[in-house]
């Protein structure tokens, strides 16, 4: 859908995208409308800054493409026509899709960003659990399966919790939590780790006394 959406927007807007010279000033102030597509240009540079498109032809704009000339920066869209944004696409140089944003609450606030691998499978998913626009939970996937999670539990911008998972034994089951590591001293690296058995029961507590990444059972007094 991501590639198709970008193609529809750019192909349908080719005459406007290709126009890199500032259009004549009009009452709409550097805004040109053609065939149901509106293009907004930067007044100082003349570069294309935004395209507004009504993809489903219902008379209402549902897709906003933010650009710097011919480079797409992001696309925001209302895919179900309810008047609320529900999809955000972010692009890198060469108009390559980097990630897709979504709203878990379906209220127009983006709080989840999904990255995909070359085969189209999910490789990473970032979540803003506080819904403030900053990711504080990062999920990593291999072959579409969750393998580890990094979290910033106190909102200071640094990871302080690490979780690892084993794939489920049966399709449709949740991944199996195998370890949780913590950074209680806010040094930026794990110092305590809890290991779990395959059945989810507690196995052991380990600590990294020297901060060198080597964990061992805590010393007994």
N, C-alpha and C positions, 0 to 999 in steps of 0.2 A: 504493500500500500504506500509505503514511504516513497519509493522510486516512482510509482505511478502518479502520486500526488504532485511531486515536483515536476514531472514531465508535463502533466496537464497544465499546471500553472505557467511554466516557462514557454511551452509551445503555444498556448493560447495567448501569451503576452509578448510573443516575439517582436512585433513591430514596436512595442513600447520599451522592451528590455534593450533592444538594439539601438535605441535612440539615446546616446550618451550626452547629447547637447541639451542644455536647458531649454524647455519649451517656452513659447512666448508667455509672458505673465498674463493671467486671466483673472477673472473675479474669484476663481477658486485658488489662486496663489500657487503657481507652479504645479498644478494638478491637471492631468489629461485623462479623459475618459474615452474609451473606444471599445465597441462591441461588448459592453457589459463589464469591462475591466477598467479600473481606475488606477492610475500611476501617479505617485507623488515624488517630485524631484527636490533635491536639496537646492535652496535658493542661492547659496554662495558658490557651490561647485558644479551644479547642474547634474550631479550623479543621481541615478535612480535610487530611492530610499525605501519605497514601499509599493506593493501591488495589492489591490483589493479585488477579490474575485468572488462571484456567485457561482459556485461549482454545480449546485443542484438546480439552478435556474428557477428558484422560487421567488426571486425579486429581492432577496436579502443577501448581503455580503456574508459569506461563511468562512472565507479563507484570507488571511493576511500574511503576505510574504515580505519580510524585512530584508533589505538588500543594501549592498554597497556597490553600486554599478551593476555588473553582471554577477557578482558574487552573492549567493544566497547566505544570509546569516541564520535566519530561523523562519519557520512557517508555523503560524498559529491557526487552528481551525476548529470549527464547530461541526463535527461530523454527523451528528444526529439531528441538527436543525432545531434544537431547543433554545437557542439564543445564548448558550453558555459554552465557552471554550472547553474542549476536552482532549485536545491533542496538540503537542508542541514538538516540532522537529528542528534539530540543531545541525548546522552544516559547517564543515571545515573547508579549507582551500580546495578549489576545483569542484565545489558543490557536492562534496562527499558527505553523506549522512553520517553523523557521529553518534547521535542518541535520539531517543524519542521520549518525550515527557507525557505524563498523564496525571489525572487527579483521582486519588482513591475515594474522596468524598463526592466526586462529580459535581463540584461547586464552582469550577472555573479557576481554582487555585492549583497550580502544578506542584506536586510533592513527590513525584517518582520519575526517575530517569532510567531508561533501559538501553543498554548497549548490546549489539549483536555481533556474532563472529561472521567469518566469511561465508559460512553455510546458512546463515540466517537464524541460528540458535542464540538464545540468550547467553551472553558471556558475563554480564555484570548488571546489577540493578542497584541504583542509589536511591535512598529514601530520606525524606525530611520528616521525621516522626513528629516534630513540633510544627510542621507546615509553615516554616518561616523562610523557605527558599534555600536553606542551607542543608546539604545532605549530612546526616549524622549516623546513618547506617548504610554500609556498603556490602552488598551480597555478591559473591563470586561463584560462577557456574562453570562446569566442564561437561560438555556433551548434554547441556540442558539440565544438569543436576546440580543442586546447591552443594558446594564443597566447603566454603568458609564464609564467615561474616566478620567484618570489622565495625566497631561502633564507637562513637564519641558520646558517652552517657551523660557527661556533665556540660556539654555545649561549649567547651573551651577551644574547639578547633583541632584537638588532638585525639587520635584513637587511644582508647583506654580499656577496650575489651575485645578479645579475639575468640571466635568460636570456630571449631572444625566439625565437619560432618562426614559420615559415610553414606553412600547411596542406599536407599531402602532395598530390602530383599525382594519385595513384590512391587509391581507397577501400581501407582496410585497411592502408595503409602508415603508418609513424610520421611525426609532424610533423618538419619540417626545422629544425634548429638554425641560426639566422642570426647570433646575437651572444651573447656572455657578457661581462658587466661585473662588476668587482670593486671592493671598498672595502678596499684593503690597509692604509690608515691608520686605519680604524674611525671615520670621520667621519660615517657614516650615509648617504653618497651615493656613487655609483660614480665612480671616478677613472681606472680603466683598462678598456678594452673591446677585445675580440677580435671581428672581423667574419669571417663565413664565406661562401663562395660557395654557390650553389644546389646544387652537387654535394657539399657538405660539406667541401670543402677550405679551408684557411686563406686568408683574403684579406688582412687587415691588422691591425695593432695601433694603437690610438688611446689618447690620454691626455687627461684634463681637467686642465690645469696649474693653472688658477685656481679650480677648484671651482664654476664657473658653469654647468655642464651642457653646455658646448661642447667637443666632442672633436675632436682633430686628431692627425695623425701625430706621434710624439715627435720632439723637436728632435735633430738630429744634432750631435755634438761638432765 
